[in-house]
C-alpha cells in the first residue's frame, strides 16, 4: 500500500513552516519512505511575533489566532501543491501545528493551527492535535517522532534531533525490554538563535561565532544545575524553559556573544552525552560501533557537531549526519506518517517514550474532501 501524504511541522526555533510531500510504502507491516519534494516557508517578522506572543493573548484572541494560523497553513499547503504540480495527488495531511502551551502534569497541551481550517482551505483530509490523546492518558505528549524512527529509520542506536529543543531517543533499552525510550534533553537552537539575534544575526552560521568563544565554567555549572536535568525520563520541555529561564541566565552573565554561544553549545553536547551515558550498555572493543543519527537545524552547526563527536568518542558511538532533506524535514515526514497511522487506526504514539498508561492512536481527523 502506498500513501501520498503531506506532513507539516512548525518547530520551536521559528525558522518557518516545514512542508514535506512523501510516498509512504507499507508491505506486511514493513514501512519505507520516499521524500518527493519538501520546502521550508520562512515566517515573516509579523508571524514570528504572533507565534511568540500567542501565550500572552486573552482566550478569545488566542482562539482567533488558532483559526487564522490554520488558514495560514492551509494557504501555504495550497501554494506548495501548486508550485510542485501536486494537484490531485495528496491523499492526506498531517499537521503538527505550533506548540504554545505544554503542561503534561495538568494533562494539557496546545498547538496553534486549527485542523478544520486546514481541511477547509485545502479540501484535503487532515489530521491534527497529534499529542492530545497521549497527554490525556497521562503521558508527556513528547517526543512523538520515535514511532517514525522505529518504522522508517530504525537502523541506528540513537536518534538526536537538534531543533529549538534537543531531544534524544534510544532504540536499545535492555532495562525496559527493548522498548524505545526518548525525552527532551535541553533547549538548543532557540536559545542559540536568541544569542545570535542580539548582534543582528539570524543564527550562528556553522557555529563560527561559538568556535571563537570560551566556556564560562561558572555559567555552565549554573545551567547544568537546573532541576529539570536531575529528573528521570520520560520528561518533556516547553519552549519557555529556554526563552524564559536559560536565556536570561546567559544574558545576565554579561559575557561576549562568542563566549555565550560557546557555553551554550557545551551545555547542549554535555547534556546529550549524559543522556547517552544513562542508556549505555557497556560496549566491548570488538563490537560493532553504534551510531547516532543527527537531524534538525543544529546538524548544520559544524562546530556543535564536531564537539559532539569529541565528547562521544569514549562511548564508541559514531555521529551520523544524513542527507540534507532528512536533516531538515525528518519531523515533517514523520508527522505525515503519524497521520497515516491515525487514518489506519493504528498506534502512533509510544507509551514507552512518553510515560502514558498505554500506546495510543492520536489525532483529530477533519474530512476536507467533499463527500
C-alpha positions in Angstrom: 0.0 0.0 0.0 1.3 3.5 -0.9 0.1 6.6 0.9 0.8 10.0 -0.7 0.8 12.4 2.2 1.9 15.9 3.2 3.5 16.4 6.7 3.6 19.9 8.2 5.8 21.0 11.1 6.5 24.2 12.9 9.4 23.9 15.3 10.2 25.9 18.4 13.1 27.6 16.6 10.5 29.6 14.5 12.6 29.3 11.3 9.5 28.6 9.2 6.8 26.2 8.2 8.2 22.8 7.0 6.1 21.1 4.4 7.1 17.6 3.1 5.3 15.5 0.4 6.3 11.9 0.6 5.2 8.5 -0.6 5.0 6.1 2.4 5.0 2.4 1.4 3.7 -0.4 3.7 4.0 -4.1 2.8 3.1 -6.6 5.5 3.9 -4.2 8.3 7.2 -3.0 6.9 7.4 0.7 6.0 9.7 2.7 3.8 9.5 6.2 2.5 10.5 8.5 -0.4 10.6 12.2 0.0 9.3 13.6 -3.3 9.7 17.3 -2.5 10.0 19.4 0.6 10.2 23.1 1.4 10.5 25.4 4.3 8.3 28.5 4.1 10.0 31.1 6.2 7.9 33.1 8.6 7.6 36.9 8.2 8.6 39.1 11.2 4.8 39.6 11.7 4.1 35.9 12.0 7.2 35.3 14.3 5.8 38.0 16.6 2.3 36.4 16.5 3.6 33.0 17.4 6.0 34.2 20.0 3.3 36.3 21.8 0.5 33.8 21.5 0.7 32.6 25.1 0.1 36.2 26.3 -3.2 36.6 24.5 -6.7 36.6 26.1 -8.7 33.4 25.4 -10.8 34.8 22.5 -7.8 36.3 20.7 -5.9 33.1 21.2 -8.7 31.1 19.5 -8.9 33.6 16.7 -5.2 33.2 16.1 -5.7 29.4 16.2 -8.2 29.7 13.3 -6.1 32.3 11.5 -3.0 30.1 11.7 -4.9 27.1 10.4 -5.9 29.1 7.4 -2.3 30.3 7.0 -1.1 26.7 7.0 -3.8 25.7 4.5 -2.9 28.5 2.1 0.8 27.6 2.3 0.0 23.9 1.6 -2.1 25.1 -1.5 0.9 27.1 -2.6 3.2 24.2 -2.1 0.9 21.9 -4.2 0.6 24.5 -6.9 4.3 25.2 -7.2 5.2 21.5 -7.3 2.4 20.3 -9.6 0.8 18.0 -7.0 -2.8 18.7 -7.8 -5.0 15.6 -7.1 -2.0 13.6 -5.7 -2.2 14.4 -2.0 -4.4 11.9 -0.1 -3.8 13.2 3.5 -2.3 16.0 5.5 -0.7 15.5 8.9 -0.2 18.9 10.7 1.6 19.2 14.0 0.9 22.9 14.4 2.9 25.2 16.6 3.2 24.4 20.3 2.2 27.2 22.6 1.2 25.7 26.0 2.6 22.4 27.2 1.8 21.2 30.8 1.7 17.4 31.0 1.3 17.5 34.8 -2.0 19.2 34.3 -2.8 16.9 31.3 -2.8 19.8 28.8 -1.0 20.6 25.6 -1.9 23.1 22.9 -0.7 23.6 19.3 -1.9 26.5 17.2 -3.2 25.6 13.8 -6.9 24.6 13.6 -7.1 21.3 11.6 -10.6 22.0 10.4 -9.4 25.3 8.9 -6.6 23.4 7.1 -9.0 20.8 5.7 -11.5 23.5 4.6 -8.9 25.6 2.8 -7.1 22.7 1.1 -10.1 20.4 0.5 -7.8 17.5 1.8 -8.5 15.2 4.7 -6.4 16.5 7.7 -5.1 15.0 10.9 -4.1 17.4 13.7 -3.9 17.6 17.5 -1.4 14.8 17.4 -0.2 15.0 21.1 -3.5 15.4 22.9 -4.5 11.7 23.4 -1.2 10.8 24.9 -1.4 13.7 27.3 -5.0 12.6 28.3 -3.5 9.2 29.1 -1.0 10.7 31.5 1.9 10.9 29.0 4.3 13.7 28.4 3.0 14.1 24.8 6.6 14.3 23.7 8.6 13.2 21.9 6.3 11.8 19.3 8.7 11.2 16.5 10.2 7.9 17.8 7.3 6.0 16.2 8.6 7.2 12.8 12.2 6.5 13.7 11.1 2.9 14.6 9.1 2.3 11.4 11.1 4.4 8.8 14.7 4.8 10.2 15.3 2.0 12.6 18.9 1.1 11.8 20.5 3.4 14.3 21.0 3.0 18.1 20.2 6.6 18.9 18.3 9.4 17.2 19.1 13.1 18.1 17.0 16.0 16.9 18.8 19.3 17.3 15.9 21.7 16.9 14.7 24.5 19.1 14.8 21.8 21.8 17.2 18.9 21.6 15.6 15.5 22.0 17.1 12.1 22.1 15.7 8.6 21.6 17.4 5.2 22.0 16.4 2.0 20.3 18.4 -0.1 22.7 16.9 -0.2 26.1 17.5 -3.5 27.9 16.2 -2.3 31.2 12.8 -1.7 29.5 12.6 -5.0 27.5 14.0 -3.3 24.4 11.3 -0.6 24.2 12.2 2.7 22.6 12.8 5.4 25.1 13.1 9.1 24.4 13.0 12.5 26.1 13.6 16.2 25.6 17.3 16.8 26.6 17.6 20.6 26.8 17.0 23.8 24.9 19.1 24.1 21.8 18.7 26.3 18.7 16.0 28.5 20.2 18.5 29.8 22.8 21.5 29.8 20.4 19.4 31.9 17.9 18.4 34.3 20.6 22.0 34.9 21.4 22.9 35.4 17.8 19.9 37.7 17.3 21.4 40.1 19.9 24.1 41.1 17.4 21.7 41.2 14.4 22.4 37.6 13.2 19.6 35.2 12.4 21.7 32.3 13.7 25.3 31.4 14.2 26.2 30.1 10.8 28.1 26.8 11.1 28.8 27.7 14.7 31.6 30.0 13.6 31.0 32.6 16.4 30.8 29.9 19.1 34.1 28.4 17.8 35.8 31.7 18.7 34.5 31.8 22.2 35.4 30.2 25.6 33.3 28.2 28.0 32.4 30.1 31.1 32.5 27.3 33.7 30.5 29.1 36.3 27.6 29.8 34.0 27.8 26.2 32.6 27.6 24.8 36.1 24.6 27.1 36.9 22.6 26.0 33.9 23.5 22.3 34.4 22.2 22.5 37.9 18.6 23.4 36.9 16.1 21.0 38.4 14.9 19.6 35.0 18.3 17.9 34.4 18.0 15.7 37.5 14.5 14.4 36.6 14.2 10.9 35.3 12.7 10.3 31.8 10.2 10.3 30.4 10.2 14.1 30.5 9.5 17.0 28.1 10.2 20.7 27.9 8.0 23.7 26.9 9.6 26.4 24.8 9.6 28.8 27.6 12.2 26.8 29.6 14.8 28.0 27.1 13.4 31.5 26.4 12.4 32.5 30.0 14.8 30.5 32.1 18.0 29.6 30.3 18.4 32.6 28.0 18.0 35.2 30.8 20.7 33.3 32.8 23.1 33.6 29.9 22.2 37.3 29.3 22.7 38.3 32.9 26.1 36.7 32.9 27.4 39.6 30.8 29.6 37.5 28.5 30.5 38.3 25.0 28.3 36.8 22.3 31.1 34.3 21.3 31.5 33.1 24.9 27.7 32.9 25.4 27.3 30.8 22.3 30.3 28.6 23.2 29.0 28.0 26.7 25.5 27.1 25.4 27.0 24.7 22.9 28.9 23.0 25.6 25.8 22.7 27.7 23.9 21.0 24.8 26.6 18.5 24.0 27.3 17.5 27.6 23.6 17.0 28.3 23.4 14.8 25.2 26.4 12.8 26.5 24.7 12.5 29.9 21.7 11.0 28.1 23.9 8.5 26.2 25.7 7.6 29.4 22.4 6.8 31.2 21.4 4.4 28.4 24.9 3.0 27.8 25.2 -0.8 27.6 28.9 -1.4 28.0 30.3 -1.8 24.5 33.2 -4.2 24.1 36.1 -3.1 21.9 35.4 -5.9 19.4 31.8 -5.0 19.0 30.4 -3.1 16.0 30.4 0.7 16.6 26.9 2.1 17.3 25.5 5.1 15.5 23.6 8.2 16.4 21.6 9.9 13.6 21.5 13.7 13.9 18.8 15.8 12.3 17.3 19.2 12.8 18.8 22.6 12.1 21.6 22.1 14.6 23.1 19.4 12.3 24.3 22.3 10.2 26.2 23.8 13.1 29.5 22.2 12.2 31.2 23.4 15.5 28.5 21.7 17.6 28.7 18.5 15.6 32.5 18.4 16.0 32.1 18.9 19.7 29.5 16.2 19.9 31.8 13.8 18.1 34.6 14.7 20.5 32.6 14.1 23.7 31.2 10.8 22.4 34.5 9.2 21.3 34.8 7.2 24.5 31.2 5.8 24.0 32.2 4.0 20.8 29.4 6.0 19.2 29.6 7.4 15.7 27.7 10.6 14.9 26.0 10.3 11.5 24.7 13.4 9.7 22.4 12.3 6.8 21.5 13.9 3.5 20.0 17.4 3.7 16.3 16.6 3.1 16.2 14.2 6.0 18.1 16.7 8.3 15.6 19.4 7.5 12.4 17.5 7.1 12.5 14.4 9.2 9.9 15.7 11.7 7.6 16.9 8.9 8.0 13.5 7.2 7.0 11.7 10.5 4.0 14.0 11.0 2.8 12.6 7.7 3.4 9.0 8.9 1.6 9.7 12.2 -1.4 11.0 10.2 -1.4 7.8 8.1 -1.3 5.6 11.2 -4.2 7.6 12.6 -6.1 7.1 9.4 -5.4 3.3 9.6 -6.4 3.4 13.3 -3.1 2.1 14.4 -1.0 3.2 17.4 1.1 6.3 16.5 2.4 7.4 19.9 4.5 5.1 22.1 3.9 4.9 25.8 7.5 3.7 26.5 8.6 7.1 25.2 6.0 9.4 26.8 5.1 7.5 30.0 1.4 7.3 29.2 -0.7 4.4 30.5 -0.7 2.8 27.1 0.2 3.3 23.4 -2.4 5.5 21.7 -3.9 6.4 18.4 -3.6 10.2 18.5 -5.0 12.9 16.2 -8.3 14.6 15.3 -9.5 13.9 11.8 -11.2 16.5 9.7 -12.6 15.5 6.3 -11.7 18.2 3.8 -12.8 16.2 0.8 -16.4 16.7 -0.3 -18.4 13.6 0.2 
